[in-house]
Amino acid sequence: DIRQAGSGNIGATNASRVLGARWGLVVFALDVLKAYLPVHLAMGADLGEVTLACVGLAATLGHIFPVYLGFRGGKGVACALGV
């Protein structure tokens, strides 16, 4: 459990420290995609700018406060890059 090592954060920086640069890069890429994919799909659906902003915000907040981890997630930096 990555939350038991390093800073205790599930983000790419802690994954890189604990697991090495290669896995840190994988986590970083997945975090970016976690926000990019929903925003990209919403753009394709032509839902409007406000809805698009809400999708990006929801993706980032879902990364920072994941329900399945007791609302303790990453810092949202890599995820925000995907928005």
HTML snippet that shows the backbone in 3Dmol.js (N, CA, C, O; Angstrom):
<script src="https://3Dmol.org/build/3Dmol-min.js"></script>
<div id="view" style="width:600px;height:400px;position:relative"></div>
<script>
const pdb = `
ATOM      1  N   ASP A   1       0.850  -1.177   0.000  1.00  0.00           N
ATOM      2  CA  ASP A   1       0.000   0.000   0.000  1.00  0.00           C
ATOM      3  C   ASP A   1       0.896   1.241   0.000  1.00  0.00           C
ATOM      4  O   ASP A   1       1.648   1.476   0.946  1.00  0.00           O
ATOM      5  N   ILE A   2       0.807   2.017  -1.056  1.00  0.00           N
ATOM      6  CA  ILE A   2       1.645   3.201  -1.223  1.00  0.00           C
ATOM      7  C   ILE A   2       1.374   4.243  -0.132  1.00  0.00           C
ATOM      8  O   ILE A   2       2.222   5.090   0.149  1.00  0.00           O
ATOM      9  N   ARG A   3       0.192   4.176   0.476  1.00  0.00           N
ATOM     10  CA  ARG A   3      -0.139   5.133   1.541  1.00  0.00           C
ATOM     11  C   ARG A   3       0.632   4.861   2.827  1.00  0.00           C
ATOM     12  O   ARG A   3       0.648   5.698   3.729  1.00  0.00           O
ATOM     13  N   GLN A   4       1.265   3.705   2.918  1.00  0.00           N
ATOM     14  CA  GLN A   4       2.024   3.345   4.118  1.00  0.00           C
ATOM     15  C   GLN A   4       3.514   3.670   3.990  1.00  0.00           C
ATOM     16  O   GLN A   4       4.286   3.398   4.909  1.00  0.00           O
ATOM     17  N   ALA A   5       3.921   4.249   2.859  1.00  0.00           N
ATOM     18  CA  ALA A   5       5.342   4.525   2.625  1.00  0.00           C
ATOM     19  C   ALA A   5       5.536   5.970   2.180  1.00  0.00           C
ATOM     20  O   ALA A   5       4.611   6.611   1.681  1.00  0.00           O
ATOM     21  N   GLY A   6       6.726   6.458   2.366  1.00  0.00           N
ATOM     22  CA  GLY A   6       7.060   7.816   1.930  1.00  0.00           C
ATOM     23  C   GLY A   6       6.188   8.844   2.610  1.00  0.00           C
ATOM     24  O   GLY A   6       6.034   8.831   3.832  1.00  0.00           O
ATOM     25  N   SER A   7       5.616   9.737   1.817  1.00  0.00           N
ATOM     26  CA  SER A   7       4.765  10.799   2.363  1.00  0.00           C
ATOM     27  C   SER A   7       3.361  10.297   2.685  1.00  0.00           C
ATOM     28  O   SER A   7       2.590  10.991   3.347  1.00  0.00           O
ATOM     29  N   GLY A   8       3.029   9.109   2.225  1.00  0.00           N
ATOM     30  CA  GLY A   8       1.692   8.568   2.450  1.00  0.00           C
ATOM     31  C   GLY A   8       0.691   9.011   1.394  1.00  0.00           C
ATOM     32  O   GLY A   8      -0.479   8.631   1.446  1.00  0.00           O
ATOM     33  N   ASN A   9       1.139   9.804   0.447  1.00  0.00           N
ATOM     34  CA  ASN A   9       0.281  10.303  -0.615  1.00  0.00           C
ATOM     35  C   ASN A   9       0.237   9.285  -1.749  1.00  0.00           C
ATOM     36  O   ASN A   9       1.208   8.560  -1.966  1.00  0.00           O
ATOM     37  N   ILE A  10      -0.872   9.221  -2.470  1.00  0.00           N
ATOM     38  CA  ILE A  10      -1.000   8.243  -3.556  1.00  0.00           C
ATOM     39  C   ILE A  10      -0.561   8.794  -4.905  1.00  0.00           C
ATOM     40  O   ILE A  10      -0.683   8.109  -5.921  1.00  0.00           O
ATOM     41  N   GLY A  11      -0.057  10.011  -4.928  1.00  0.00           N
ATOM     42  CA  GLY A  11       0.290  10.668  -6.187  1.00  0.00           C
ATOM     43  C   GLY A  11       1.591  10.191  -6.799  1.00  0.00           C
ATOM     44  O   GLY A  11       2.283   9.324  -6.267  1.00  0.00           O
ATOM     45  N   ALA A  12       1.896  10.794  -7.944  1.00  0.00           N
ATOM     46  CA  ALA A  12       3.050  10.401  -8.745  1.00  0.00           C
ATOM     47  C   ALA A  12       4.380  10.676  -8.033  1.00  0.00           C
ATOM     48  O   ALA A  12       5.320   9.893  -8.167  1.00  0.00           O
ATOM     49  N   THR A  13       4.468  11.760  -7.292  1.00  0.00           N
ATOM     50  CA  THR A  13       5.730  12.082  -6.616  1.00  0.00           C
ATOM     51  C   THR A  13       6.088  11.022  -5.587  1.00  0.00           C
ATOM     52  O   THR A  13       7.228  10.560  -5.538  1.00  0.00           O
ATOM     53  N   ASN A  14       5.123  10.637  -4.769  1.00  0.00           N
ATOM     54  CA  ASN A  14       5.394   9.615  -3.767  1.00  0.00           C
ATOM     55  C   ASN A  14       5.625   8.254  -4.431  1.00  0.00           C
ATOM     56  O   ASN A  14       6.477   7.486  -3.985  1.00  0.00           O
ATOM     57  N   ALA A  15       4.876   7.956  -5.486  1.00  0.00           N
ATOM     58  CA  ALA A  15       5.093   6.694  -6.202  1.00  0.00           C
ATOM     59  C   ALA A  15       6.500   6.646  -6.775  1.00  0.00           C
ATOM     60  O   ALA A  15       7.142   5.596  -6.766  1.00  0.00           O
ATOM     61  N   SER A  16       6.978   7.773  -7.271  1.00  0.00           N
ATOM     62  CA  SER A  16       8.337   7.834  -7.807  1.00  0.00           C
ATOM     63  C   SER A  16       9.376   7.614  -6.712  1.00  0.00           C
ATOM     64  O   SER A  16      10.360   6.903  -6.918  1.00  0.00           O
ATOM     65  N   ARG A  17       9.160   8.217  -5.562  1.00  0.00           N
ATOM     66  CA  ARG A  17      10.085   8.042  -4.437  1.00  0.00           C
ATOM     67  C   ARG A  17      10.116   6.601  -3.949  1.00  0.00           C
ATOM     68  O   ARG A  17      11.182   6.040  -3.698  1.00  0.00           O
ATOM     69  N   VAL A  18       8.936   6.012  -3.819  1.00  0.00           N
ATOM     70  CA  VAL A  18       8.824   4.685  -3.215  1.00  0.00           C
ATOM     71  C   VAL A  18       9.100   3.568  -4.222  1.00  0.00           C
ATOM     72  O   VAL A  18       9.793   2.602  -3.903  1.00  0.00           O
ATOM     73  N   LEU A  19       8.562   3.695  -5.430  1.00  0.00           N
ATOM     74  CA  LEU A  19       8.622   2.613  -6.411  1.00  0.00           C
ATOM     75  C   LEU A  19       9.660   2.828  -7.507  1.00  0.00           C
ATOM     76  O   LEU A  19       9.987   1.895  -8.241  1.00  0.00           O
ATOM     77  N   GLY A  20      10.175   4.037  -7.625  1.00  0.00           N
ATOM     78  CA  GLY A  20      11.146   4.344  -8.666  1.00  0.00           C
ATOM     79  C   GLY A  20      10.541   5.225  -9.750  1.00  0.00           C
ATOM     80  O   GLY A  20       9.323   5.373  -9.853  1.00  0.00           O
ATOM     81  N   ALA A  21      11.425   5.805 -10.552  1.00  0.00           N
ATOM     82  CA  ALA A  21      11.012   6.778 -11.560  1.00  0.00           C
ATOM     83  C   ALA A  21      10.077   6.187 -12.606  1.00  0.00           C
ATOM     84  O   ALA A  21       9.139   6.855 -13.040  1.00  0.00           O
ATOM     85  N   ARG A  22      10.315   4.961 -13.014  1.00  0.00           N
ATOM     86  CA  ARG A  22       9.472   4.348 -14.048  1.00  0.00           C
ATOM     87  C   ARG A  22       8.021   4.257 -13.587  1.00  0.00           C
ATOM     88  O   ARG A  22       7.112   4.632 -14.327  1.00  0.00           O
ATOM     89  N   TRP A  23       7.798   3.761 -12.372  1.00  0.00           N
ATOM     90  CA  TRP A  23       6.428   3.644 -11.865  1.00  0.00           C
ATOM     91  C   TRP A  23       5.843   5.016 -11.545  1.00  0.00           C
ATOM     92  O   TRP A  23       4.637   5.224 -11.674  1.00  0.00           O
ATOM     93  N   GLY A  24       6.688   5.944 -11.131  1.00  0.00           N
ATOM     94  CA  GLY A  24       6.222   7.304 -10.904  1.00  0.00           C
ATOM     95  C   GLY A  24       5.690   7.925 -12.178  1.00  0.00           C
ATOM     96  O   GLY A  24       4.682   8.632 -12.159  1.00  0.00           O
ATOM     97  N   LEU A  25       6.369   7.661 -13.293  1.00  0.00           N
ATOM     98  CA  LEU A  25       5.926   8.167 -14.584  1.00  0.00           C
ATOM     99  C   LEU A  25       4.611   7.508 -15.015  1.00  0.00           C
ATOM    100  O   LEU A  25       3.748   8.165 -15.597  1.00  0.00           O
ATOM    101  N   VAL A  26       4.461   6.225 -14.731  1.00  0.00           N
ATOM    102  CA  VAL A  26       3.211   5.522 -15.048  1.00  0.00           C
ATOM    103  C   VAL A  26       2.058   6.140 -14.260  1.00  0.00           C
ATOM    104  O   VAL A  26       0.995   6.412 -14.818  1.00  0.00           O
ATOM    105  N   VAL A  27       2.271   6.359 -12.967  1.00  0.00           N
ATOM    106  CA  VAL A  27       1.234   6.965 -12.128  1.00  0.00           C
ATOM    107  C   VAL A  27       0.910   8.373 -12.621  1.00  0.00           C
ATOM    108  O   VAL A  27      -0.256   8.763 -12.671  1.00  0.00           O
ATOM    109  N   PHE A  28       1.942   9.133 -12.984  1.00  0.00           N
ATOM    110  CA  PHE A  28       1.738  10.482 -13.512  1.00  0.00           C
ATOM    111  C   PHE A  28       0.875  10.446 -14.774  1.00  0.00           C
ATOM    112  O   PHE A  28      -0.076  11.219 -14.899  1.00  0.00           O
ATOM    113  N   ALA A  29       1.201   9.560 -15.699  1.00  0.00           N
ATOM    114  CA  ALA A  29       0.440   9.449 -16.944  1.00  0.00           C
ATOM    115  C   ALA A  29      -1.012   9.057 -16.679  1.00  0.00           C
ATOM    116  O   ALA A  29      -1.926   9.599 -17.300  1.00  0.00           O
ATOM    117  N   LEU A  30      -1.222   8.128 -15.772  1.00  0.00           N
ATOM    118  CA  LEU A  30      -2.588   7.707 -15.445  1.00  0.00           C
ATOM    119  C   LEU A  30      -3.371   8.828 -14.781  1.00  0.00           C
ATOM    120  O   LEU A  30      -4.566   8.986 -15.032  1.00  0.00           O
ATOM    121  N   ASP A  31      -2.709   9.606 -13.938  1.00  0.00           N
ATOM    122  CA  ASP A  31      -3.373  10.740 -13.298  1.00  0.00           C
ATOM    123  C   ASP A  31      -3.782  11.798 -14.322  1.00  0.00           C
ATOM    124  O   ASP A  31      -4.871  12.363 -14.230  1.00  0.00           O
ATOM    125  N   VAL A  32      -2.917  12.067 -15.292  1.00  0.00           N
ATOM    126  CA  VAL A  32      -3.257  13.027 -16.344  1.00  0.00           C
ATOM    127  C   VAL A  32      -4.436  12.488 -17.151  1.00  0.00           C
ATOM    128  O   VAL A  32      -5.383  13.222 -17.433  1.00  0.00           O
ATOM    129  N   LEU A  33      -4.381  11.211 -17.522  1.00  0.00           N
ATOM    130  CA  LEU A  33      -5.467  10.616 -18.311  1.00  0.00           C
ATOM    131  C   LEU A  33      -6.785  10.571 -17.550  1.00  0.00           C
ATOM    132  O   LEU A  33      -7.858  10.622 -18.150  1.00  0.00           O
ATOM    133  N   LYS A  34      -6.700  10.475 -16.240  1.00  0.00           N
ATOM    134  CA  LYS A  34      -7.897  10.419 -15.409  1.00  0.00           C
ATOM    135  C   LYS A  34      -8.764  11.669 -15.603  1.00  0.00           C
ATOM    136  O   LYS A  34      -9.987  11.595 -15.486  1.00  0.00           O
ATOM    137  N   ALA A  35      -8.154  12.787 -15.892  1.00  0.00           N
ATOM    138  CA  ALA A  35      -8.908  14.011 -16.148  1.00  0.00           C
ATOM    139  C   ALA A  35      -9.066  14.271 -17.639  1.00  0.00           C
ATOM    140  O   ALA A  35     -10.105  14.767 -18.074  1.00  0.00           O
ATOM    141  N   TYR A  36      -8.053  13.944 -18.420  1.00  0.00           N
ATOM    142  CA  TYR A  36      -8.090  14.235 -19.855  1.00  0.00           C
ATOM    143  C   TYR A  36      -9.234  13.500 -20.555  1.00  0.00           C
ATOM    144  O   TYR A  36      -9.962  14.098 -21.347  1.00  0.00           O
ATOM    145  N   LEU A  37      -9.392  12.222 -20.270  1.00  0.00           N
ATOM    146  CA  LEU A  37     -10.405  11.438 -20.974  1.00  0.00           C
ATOM    147  C   LEU A  37     -11.830  11.944 -20.761  1.00  0.00           C
ATOM    148  O   LEU A  37     -12.549  12.118 -21.745  1.00  0.00           O
ATOM    149  N   PRO A  38     -12.272  12.189 -19.535  1.00  0.00           N
ATOM    150  CA  PRO A  38     -13.642  12.705 -19.378  1.00  0.00           C
ATOM    151  C   PRO A  38     -13.834  14.081 -20.017  1.00  0.00           C
ATOM    152  O   PRO A  38     -14.874  14.353 -20.617  1.00  0.00           O
ATOM    153  N   VAL A  39     -12.826  14.946 -19.885  1.00  0.00           N
ATOM    154  CA  VAL A  39     -12.939  16.275 -20.485  1.00  0.00           C
ATOM    155  C   VAL A  39     -12.973  16.164 -22.009  1.00  0.00           C
ATOM    156  O   VAL A  39     -13.760  16.845 -22.666  1.00  0.00           O
ATOM    157  N   HIS A  40     -12.126  15.315 -22.564  1.00  0.00           N
ATOM    158  CA  HIS A  40     -12.095  15.129 -24.014  1.00  0.00           C
ATOM    159  C   HIS A  40     -13.431  14.564 -24.524  1.00  0.00           C
ATOM    160  O   HIS A  40     -13.937  15.001 -25.558  1.00  0.00           O
ATOM    161  N   LEU A  41     -13.989  13.605 -23.804  1.00  0.00           N
ATOM    162  CA  LEU A  41     -15.288  13.049 -24.192  1.00  0.00           C
ATOM    163  C   LEU A  41     -16.395  14.096 -24.085  1.00  0.00           C
ATOM    164  O   LEU A  41     -17.287  14.143 -24.932  1.00  0.00           O
ATOM    165  N   ALA A  42     -16.344  14.930 -23.055  1.00  0.00           N
ATOM    166  CA  ALA A  42     -17.340  15.990 -22.901  1.00  0.00           C
ATOM    167  C   ALA A  42     -17.205  17.020 -24.022  1.00  0.00           C
ATOM    168  O   ALA A  42     -18.205  17.564 -24.492  1.00  0.00           O
ATOM    169  N   MET A  43     -15.978  17.287 -24.448  1.00  0.00           N
ATOM    170  CA  MET A  43     -15.768  18.209 -25.569  1.00  0.00           C
ATOM    171  C   MET A  43     -16.391  17.643 -26.845  1.00  0.00           C
ATOM    172  O   MET A  43     -17.000  18.374 -27.626  1.00  0.00           O
ATOM    173  N   GLY A  44     -16.234  16.346 -27.044  1.00  0.00           N
ATOM    174  CA  GLY A  44     -16.801  15.704 -28.227  1.00  0.00           C
ATOM    175  C   GLY A  44     -18.317  15.672 -28.216  1.00  0.00           C
ATOM    176  O   GLY A  44     -18.947  15.648 -29.273  1.00  0.00           O
ATOM    177  N   ALA A  45     -18.901  15.673 -27.037  1.00  0.00           N
ATOM    178  CA  ALA A  45     -20.361  15.639 -26.911  1.00  0.00           C
ATOM    179  C   ALA A  45     -20.976  17.028 -27.043  1.00  0.00           C
ATOM    180  O   ALA A  45     -22.199  17.169 -27.062  1.00  0.00           O
ATOM    181  N   ASP A  46     -20.129  18.054 -27.134  1.00  0.00           N
ATOM    182  CA  ASP A  46     -20.585  19.437 -27.308  1.00  0.00           C
ATOM    183  C   ASP A  46     -21.622  19.809 -26.244  1.00  0.00           C
ATOM    184  O   ASP A  46     -22.742  20.206 -26.566  1.00  0.00           O
ATOM    185  N   LEU A  47     -21.232  19.675 -24.975  1.00  0.00           N
ATOM    186  CA  LEU A  47     -22.146  19.918 -23.863  1.00  0.00           C
ATOM    187  C   LEU A  47     -22.157  21.357 -23.370  1.00  0.00           C
ATOM    188  O   LEU A  47     -22.971  21.706 -22.514  1.00  0.00           O
ATOM    189  N   GLY A  48     -21.290  22.180 -23.881  1.00  0.00           N
ATOM    190  CA  GLY A  48     -21.243  23.566 -23.436  1.00  0.00           C
ATOM    191  C   GLY A  48     -20.078  23.798 -22.492  1.00  0.00           C
ATOM    192  O   GLY A  48     -19.564  22.867 -21.870  1.00  0.00           O
ATOM    193  N   GLU A  49     -19.674  25.046 -22.397  1.00  0.00           N
ATOM    194  CA  GLU A  49     -18.488  25.397 -21.621  1.00  0.00           C
ATOM    195  C   GLU A  49     -18.662  25.182 -20.120  1.00  0.00           C
ATOM    196  O   GLU A  49     -17.734  24.728 -19.451  1.00  0.00           O
ATOM    197  N   VAL A  50     -19.829  25.500 -19.591  1.00  0.00           N
ATOM    198  CA  VAL A  50     -20.060  25.347 -18.148  1.00  0.00           C
ATOM    199  C   VAL A  50     -20.012  23.870 -17.766  1.00  0.00           C
ATOM    200  O   VAL A  50     -19.389  23.505 -16.769  1.00  0.00           O
ATOM    201  N   THR A  51     -20.659  23.034 -18.546  1.00  0.00           N
ATOM    202  CA  THR A  51     -20.636  21.596 -18.280  1.00  0.00           C
ATOM    203  C   THR A  51     -19.229  21.045 -18.420  1.00  0.00           C
ATOM    204  O   THR A  51     -18.804  20.201 -17.631  1.00  0.00           O
ATOM    205  N   LEU A  52     -18.517  21.516 -19.410  1.00  0.00           N
ATOM    206  CA  LEU A  52     -17.133  21.092 -19.614  1.00  0.00           C
ATOM    207  C   LEU A  52     -16.270  21.457 -18.410  1.00  0.00           C
ATOM    208  O   LEU A  52     -15.460  20.647 -17.958  1.00  0.00           O
ATOM    209  N   ALA A  53     -16.439  22.663 -17.893  1.00  0.00           N
ATOM    210  CA  ALA A  53     -15.698  23.090 -16.700  1.00  0.00           C
ATOM    211  C   ALA A  53     -16.072  22.231 -15.499  1.00  0.00           C
ATOM    212  O   ALA A  53     -15.210  21.884 -14.692  1.00  0.00           O
ATOM    213  N   CYS A  54     -17.347  21.887 -15.375  1.00  0.00           N
ATOM    214  CA  CYS A  54     -17.799  21.038 -14.261  1.00  0.00           C
ATOM    215  C   CYS A  54     -17.205  19.639 -14.362  1.00  0.00           C
ATOM    216  O   CYS A  54     -16.864  19.037 -13.344  1.00  0.00           O
ATOM    217  N   VAL A  55     -17.077  19.118 -15.574  1.00  0.00           N
ATOM    218  CA  VAL A  55     -16.467  17.794 -15.770  1.00  0.00           C
ATOM    219  C   VAL A  55     -15.002  17.827 -15.332  1.00  0.00           C
ATOM    220  O   VAL A  55     -14.540  16.927 -14.631  1.00  0.00           O
ATOM    221  N   GLY A  56     -14.275  18.865 -15.746  1.00  0.00           N
ATOM    222  CA  GLY A  56     -12.872  19.005 -15.340  1.00  0.00           C
ATOM    223  C   GLY A  56     -12.724  19.165 -13.835  1.00  0.00           C
ATOM    224  O   GLY A  56     -11.832  18.571 -13.229  1.00  0.00           O
ATOM    225  N   LEU A  57     -13.587  19.960 -13.234  1.00  0.00           N
ATOM    226  CA  LEU A  57     -13.546  20.151 -11.785  1.00  0.00           C
ATOM    227  C   LEU A  57     -13.875  18.849 -11.057  1.00  0.00           C
ATOM    228  O   LEU A  57     -13.221  18.505 -10.072  1.00  0.00           O
ATOM    229  N   ALA A  58     -14.880  18.130 -11.536  1.00  0.00           N
ATOM    230  CA  ALA A  58     -15.255  16.860 -10.906  1.00  0.00           C
ATOM    231  C   ALA A  58     -14.126  15.840 -11.002  1.00  0.00           C
ATOM    232  O   ALA A  58     -13.876  15.099 -10.052  1.00  0.00           O
ATOM    233  N   ALA A  59     -13.444  15.799 -12.140  1.00  0.00           N
ATOM    234  CA  ALA A  59     -12.327  14.859 -12.297  1.00  0.00           C
ATOM    235  C   ALA A  59     -11.204  15.195 -11.326  1.00  0.00           C
ATOM    236  O   ALA A  59     -10.627  14.299 -10.710  1.00  0.00           O
ATOM    237  N   THR A  60     -10.892  16.467 -11.188  1.00  0.00           N
ATOM    238  CA  THR A  60      -9.815  16.878 -10.289  1.00  0.00           C
ATOM    239  C   THR A  60     -10.201  16.656  -8.833  1.00  0.00           C
ATOM    240  O   THR A  60      -9.402  16.127  -8.062  1.00  0.00           O
ATOM    241  N   LEU A  61     -11.402  17.048  -8.445  1.00  0.00           N
ATOM    242  CA  LEU A  61     -11.845  16.838  -7.061  1.00  0.00           C
ATOM    243  C   LEU A  61     -11.967  15.353  -6.732  1.00  0.00           C
ATOM    244  O   LEU A  61     -11.686  14.939  -5.607  1.00  0.00           O
ATOM    245  N   GLY A  62     -12.380  14.559  -7.702  1.00  0.00           N
ATOM    246  CA  GLY A  62     -12.448  13.106  -7.497  1.00  0.00           C
ATOM    247  C   GLY A  62     -11.078  12.500  -7.275  1.00  0.00           C
ATOM    248  O   GLY A  62     -10.941  11.492  -6.582  1.00  0.00           O
ATOM    249  N   HIS A  63     -10.059  13.117  -7.866  1.00  0.00           N
ATOM    250  CA  HIS A  63      -8.688  12.661  -7.658  1.00  0.00           C
ATOM    251  C   HIS A  63      -8.180  13.067  -6.278  1.00  0.00           C
ATOM    252  O   HIS A  63      -7.503  12.290  -5.605  1.00  0.00           O
ATOM    253  N   ILE A  64      -8.506  14.275  -5.865  1.00  0.00           N
ATOM    254  CA  ILE A  64      -8.024  14.779  -4.580  1.00  0.00           C
ATOM    255  C   ILE A  64      -8.772  14.138  -3.412  1.00  0.00           C
ATOM    256  O   ILE A  64      -8.179  13.854  -2.371  1.00  0.00           O
ATOM    257  N   PHE A  65     -10.070  13.913  -3.587  1.00  0.00           N
ATOM    258  CA  PHE A  65     -10.914  13.375  -2.521  1.00  0.00           C
ATOM    259  C   PHE A  65     -11.647  12.103  -2.967  1.00  0.00           C
ATOM    260  O   PHE A  65     -12.875  12.114  -3.056  1.00  0.00           O
ATOM    261  N   PRO A  66     -10.928  11.005  -3.251  1.00  0.00           N
ATOM    262  CA  PRO A  66     -11.606   9.793  -3.718  1.00  0.00           C
ATOM    263  C   PRO A  66     -12.430   9.126  -2.613  1.00  0.00           C
ATOM    264  O   PRO A  66     -11.954   8.936  -1.493  1.00  0.00           O
ATOM    265  N   VAL A  67     -13.647   8.784  -2.945  1.00  0.00           N
ATOM    266  CA  VAL A  67     -14.547   8.156  -1.979  1.00  0.00           C
ATOM    267  C   VAL A  67     -13.962   6.839  -1.470  1.00  0.00           C
ATOM    268  O   VAL A  67     -14.026   6.548  -0.276  1.00  0.00           O
ATOM    269  N   TYR A  68     -13.391   6.047  -2.376  1.00  0.00           N
ATOM    270  CA  TYR A  68     -12.894   4.718  -2.029  1.00  0.00           C
ATOM    271  C   TYR A  68     -11.628   4.740  -1.180  1.00  0.00           C
ATOM    272  O   TYR A  68     -11.181   3.686  -0.729  1.00  0.00           O
ATOM    273  N   LEU A  69     -11.039   5.911  -0.951  1.00  0.00           N
ATOM    274  CA  LEU A  69      -9.861   6.020  -0.077  1.00  0.00           C
ATOM    275  C   LEU A  69     -10.144   6.925   1.124  1.00  0.00           C
ATOM    276  O   LEU A  69      -9.225   7.503   1.704  1.00  0.00           O
ATOM    277  N   GLY A  70     -11.401   7.040   1.485  1.00  0.00           N
ATOM    278  CA  GLY A  70     -11.759   7.845   2.647  1.00  0.00           C
ATOM    279  C   GLY A  70     -11.511   9.335   2.429  1.00  0.00           C
ATOM    280  O   GLY A  70     -11.185  10.058   3.371  1.00  0.00           O
ATOM    281  N   PHE A  71     -11.665   9.790   1.194  1.00  0.00           N
ATOM    282  CA  PHE A  71     -11.497  11.199   0.824  1.00  0.00           C
ATOM    283  C   PHE A  71     -10.071  11.707   1.027  1.00  0.00           C
ATOM    284  O   PHE A  71      -9.863  12.901   1.240  1.00  0.00           O
ATOM    285  N   ARG A  72      -9.080  10.799   0.961  1.00  0.00           N
ATOM    286  CA  ARG A  72      -7.673  11.189   1.063  1.00  0.00           C
ATOM    287  C   ARG A  72      -6.933  10.666  -0.160  1.00  0.00           C
ATOM    288  O   ARG A  72      -6.556   9.496  -0.222  1.00  0.00           O
ATOM    289  N   GLY A  73      -6.732  11.548  -1.127  1.00  0.00           N
ATOM    290  CA  GLY A  73      -6.084  11.135  -2.370  1.00  0.00           C
ATOM    291  C   GLY A  73      -4.818  11.915  -2.643  1.00  0.00           C
ATOM    292  O   GLY A  73      -4.090  12.298  -1.727  1.00  0.00           O
ATOM    293  N   GLY A  74      -4.572  12.142  -3.912  1.00  0.00           N
ATOM    294  CA  GLY A  74      -3.385  12.887  -4.323  1.00  0.00           C
ATOM    295  C   GLY A  74      -3.602  14.379  -4.199  1.00  0.00           C
ATOM    296  O   GLY A  74      -4.636  14.828  -3.704  1.00  0.00           O
ATOM    297  N   LYS A  75      -2.629  15.141  -4.648  1.00  0.00           N
ATOM    298  CA  LYS A  75      -2.726  16.591  -4.565  1.00  0.00           C
ATOM    299  C   LYS A  75      -3.410  17.197  -5.781  1.00  0.00           C
ATOM    300  O   LYS A  75      -3.782  18.370  -5.747  1.00  0.00           O
ATOM    301  N   GLY A  76      -3.584  16.445  -6.837  1.00  0.00           N
ATOM    302  CA  GLY A  76      -4.325  16.906  -8.006  1.00  0.00           C
ATOM    303  C   GLY A  76      -3.499  17.640  -9.048  1.00  0.00           C
ATOM    304  O   GLY A  76      -4.060  18.145 -10.021  1.00  0.00           O
ATOM    305  N   VAL A  77      -2.188  17.717  -8.877  1.00  0.00           N
ATOM    306  CA  VAL A  77      -1.355  18.472  -9.825  1.00  0.00           C
ATOM    307  C   VAL A  77      -1.354  17.806 -11.202  1.00  0.00           C
ATOM    308  O   VAL A  77      -1.658  18.458 -12.201  1.00  0.00           O
ATOM    309  N   ALA A  78      -1.022  16.537 -11.265  1.00  0.00           N
ATOM    310  CA  ALA A  78      -0.983  15.834 -12.553  1.00  0.00           C
ATOM    311  C   ALA A  78      -2.374  15.759 -13.163  1.00  0.00           C
ATOM    312  O   ALA A  78      -2.530  15.874 -14.379  1.00  0.00           O
ATOM    313  N   CYS A  79      -3.375  15.569 -12.329  1.00  0.00           N
ATOM    314  CA  CYS A  79      -4.750  15.487 -12.814  1.00  0.00           C
ATOM    315  C   CYS A  79      -5.177  16.833 -13.407  1.00  0.00           C
ATOM    316  O   CYS A  79      -5.842  16.866 -14.442  1.00  0.00           O
ATOM    317  N   ALA A  80      -4.813  17.911 -12.779  1.00  0.00           N
ATOM    318  CA  ALA A  80      -5.161  19.245 -13.282  1.00  0.00           C
ATOM    319  C   ALA A  80      -4.497  19.525 -14.628  1.00  0.00           C
ATOM    320  O   ALA A  80      -5.040  20.279 -15.435  1.00  0.00           O
ATOM    321  N   LEU A  81      -3.331  18.929 -14.883  1.00  0.00           N
ATOM    322  CA  LEU A  81      -2.683  19.098 -16.183  1.00  0.00           C
ATOM    323  C   LEU A  81      -3.517  18.482 -17.301  1.00  0.00           C
ATOM    324  O   LEU A  81      -3.476  18.953 -18.438  1.00  0.00           O
ATOM    325  N   GLY A  82      -4.264  17.445 -16.989  1.00  0.00           N
ATOM    326  CA  GLY A  82      -5.108  16.783 -17.981  1.00  0.00           C
ATOM    327  C   GLY A  82      -6.350  17.570 -18.332  1.00  0.00           C
ATOM    328  O   GLY A  82      -6.972  17.351 -19.372  1.00  0.00           O
ATOM    329  N   VAL A  83      -6.704  18.492 -17.449  1.00  0.00           N
ATOM    330  CA  VAL A  83      -7.896  19.311 -17.686  1.00  0.00           C
ATOM    331  C   VAL A  83      -7.526  20.381 -18.664  1.00  0.00           C
ATOM    332  O   VAL A  83      -8.366  21.204 -19.026  1.00  0.00           O
TER     333      VAL A  83
END
`;
const viewer = $3Dmol.createViewer("view");
viewer.addModel(pdb, "pdb");
viewer.setStyle({}, {cartoon: {color: "spectrum"}});
viewer.zoomTo();
viewer.render();
</script>
